[in-house]
Amino acid sequence: MELLAAPRQEIAVVGESDLRVPFERVLAARFLPTVLLAPAAEESGLAVFEGRGPVAGEVTAYVCADLTCKLPAKSVEEFVSQLAEIESD
């Protein structure tokens, strides 16, 4: 029941798989059972990736709620800061 009441949140990490590793390690260290996690090399046909590709060829993370995202995080530090915000919600 708690999962149904949880806010709809998505995290898309887009970029080459070997370059996504630092972002994915940050995610692996957290317990985010109600968050959709979506890693990909590039935009795909899924709604979570629509308009969310790598910025300037760099790995980019998108932290979203109800398909509305915060500014793209291109560094692990920015990503950690954005994750802290959703964890406190």
N, C-alpha and C positions, 0 to 999 in steps of 0.2 A: 504494500500500500504506500509506503514511504517513497518508493521509486516513482510511482504515478504522480505524487504531489511535488516531486523535485522539479526545479526549474530546468527547462530544456537548454542544455549547454553543449557546445561542440568545440573541439580543438582540431584544426587541420594543420598538419606540418607538411609543407610542400617543398620538394627539392630532391636532389640526388640522394639515394639511400645511404651511402657512406658519409655524406655531409650532414644527414639528419640525426646521426647517432648522438651528439651532445644534447639535442632537444629531446630525443626519445629517452635518454637516461634520466633527465629531469622528470619526465612523465612517469617513468617506471618507479621512481622513488616516492611517488605520491599515491594516495588512495582516493580515487575519483570514480566511484562506482556508478554515478549517475551521468557521467560525461561521455559523449560519443567521441572517441579518438580516431582520427582518420589521417594516416600518413600516406603520401603519394609522391611520385616523382614529378608530376605535373597536374594541371587541372584535368578533371575527368567529367563525365556526364552526371555525377552525383551532385545534388543540391549543395552539400557542404563545401564543395570545391568551386562553385560557380563564381567566377570573377576573383578567385583566390589562387593565383599562381605564384611562383617564385618572383621576388622583386629583384630586378637587376641581376638575375641569374643566381641569386643567393638563396639559401634555405630560408623560408619565411614561415612563421607560425601565426595562425589566426585563432584567437580566443574569442568565442562567440556565444551569445545567448539569443535564442530564438532567431537564428540566422542573421543576427546583427553583430558585427565584429568590432572589437577594439582595433586600434591602429595595428598594422602588420608589425610583428616582432621579428627583427632580422638578427638579433643577438640573443644569446642564452640569458643574459642579464635582464633584457626587456621581457622575455618570455617568463622568467621566474617572477618578476614583478606582477605581470598580468595574472599568472596562476594564483599568486597570493591573494589577489582581489577576489577571484571566484571562490577560493577556499574559505574566505571569511563571510561569504554570502549565506 
